[in-house]
Amino acid sequence: MSAPLPDVLRARFQQLFEEGLSGRAAALRLKLSPATRARWGPAIRRTVQAREAPQGRPRGKGKLDPHHSFLIERIDQDGDITLPEPAGALVDATGVQVHLDAIGRFLRKLHYKYKRMAGPVGKSVPSGV
């Protein structure tokens, strides 16, 4: 998805629109697409300003959020686990199957990280420790 058009362009469109130009004439002068004119014109009439719309997928809780306590409990039982272990435990306990990257991102969001100890064994600990 492309980035939203700049606010300066929106302000210029609004200024031309308020000076009495039609939405089509203002869009032609600024070399905007008809679809942009069709969105910005009514937005200016309705709210006195054409603001950019939120882009992208809305932020959600995700599939792992309901299993937050289960994952934390599993990690607290044994800090020396790899990502496939809590993933397997989650499938066994709840039937929820997720990719290992999703578990890694979820744990990083909770400030857990893989911390290498002196030797080949690492431990998953909260980053504040």
C-alpha positions in Angstrom: 0.0 0.0 0.0 1.4 3.4 -0.9 1.9 6.2 1.6 -0.8 8.8 2.2 -0.6 12.0 0.2 1.1 14.8 2.1 -0.9 17.2 4.3 0.5 20.2 2.3 -1.3 18.8 -0.8 -4.5 18.3 1.2 -4.3 21.8 2.5 -3.8 23.2 -1.0 -6.8 21.2 -2.3 -8.9 22.5 0.6 -7.8 26.1 -0.1 -8.7 25.8 -3.8 -12.0 24.2 -2.9 -12.9 26.9 -0.4 -11.9 29.6 -3.0 -14.8 28.3 -5.1 -13.2 25.9 -7.4 -15.1 22.6 -7.9 -13.6 19.5 -6.6 -12.9 18.4 -10.2 -11.2 21.7 -11.1 -9.1 21.6 -7.9 -8.0 18.1 -8.5 -7.1 18.8 -12.2 -5.0 21.8 -11.1 -3.1 19.7 -8.5 -3.0 16.7 -10.8 -4.9 14.5 -8.4 -6.9 11.4 -9.4 -10.7 11.5 -9.6 -10.8 9.0 -6.8 -8.9 11.3 -4.5 -11.2 14.2 -5.5 -14.2 12.0 -4.7 -12.8 11.3 -1.2 -11.5 14.7 -0.3 -14.3 16.9 -1.6 -17.1 15.3 0.6 -14.6 15.0 3.6 -14.0 18.8 3.4 -17.8 19.5 3.2 -18.4 17.1 6.2 -15.6 17.8 8.5 -13.9 21.0 7.2 -10.7 19.0 6.7 -9.5 16.1 4.6 -7.4 13.9 6.9 -5.5 10.8 6.0 -7.3 7.6 6.8 -5.6 4.9 8.9 -3.7 2.5 6.8 -2.9 -1.2 7.2 -4.5 -3.9 9.2 -5.9 -2.8 12.5 -3.9 -3.9 15.5 -5.5 -6.7 17.3 -4.8 -9.1 20.1 -3.8 -12.0 18.0 -4.2 -15.7 18.4 -1.8 -16.0 21.3 -3.2 -13.3 23.6 -5.8 -15.6 25.2 -3.0 -18.1 26.0 -0.7 -15.5 27.6 -0.7 -17.1 31.1 -0.2 -20.6 29.7 2.9 -19.5 27.8 4.4 -17.6 30.7 3.7 -20.5 33.0 5.4 -22.9 30.6 8.5 -20.7 30.3 8.7 -20.2 34.1 8.7 -24.0 34.6 11.7 -24.4 32.4 13.6 -21.4 31.2 15.9 -23.5 29.0 13.4 -24.3 26.4 13.4 -23.7 22.6 10.4 -22.2 20.7 9.1 -25.6 19.5 8.5 -26.7 23.0 5.9 -24.1 24.1 4.4 -24.4 20.6 4.0 -28.1 21.0 2.6 -27.7 24.5 0.1 -25.1 23.2 -1.1 -27.5 20.5 -1.4 -30.4 23.1 -3.2 -28.3 25.7 -5.5 -26.1 23.5 -5.3 -27.3 19.9 -4.1 -23.9 18.8 -1.3 -24.2 16.2 0.9 -21.2 15.5 4.1 -20.6 13.7 7.3 -20.4 15.8 7.9 -16.8 14.7 4.6 -15.8 16.1 5.5 -17.2 19.5 8.9 -15.5 19.3 7.3 -12.1 18.5 4.7 -12.6 21.2 7.4 -13.3 23.8 9.5 -10.3 22.7 6.4 -8.2 23.1 6.3 -9.4 26.7 10.0 -8.4 27.0 11.3 -12.0 27.0 14.4 -12.6 25.1 17.0 -15.3 24.5 19.9 -14.6 26.7 23.1 -16.5 26.1 24.8 -17.7 29.3 28.4 -18.7 29.7 28.4 -21.9 27.6 26.2 -23.4 24.9 23.0 -23.3 26.9 20.7 -20.2 26.7 17.9 -19.1 28.9 14.7 -17.2 28.1 14.4 -14.5 30.7 12.6 -11.1 31.0 14.9 -8.5 29.5 14.8 -6.4 32.8 16.8 -9.2 34.5 
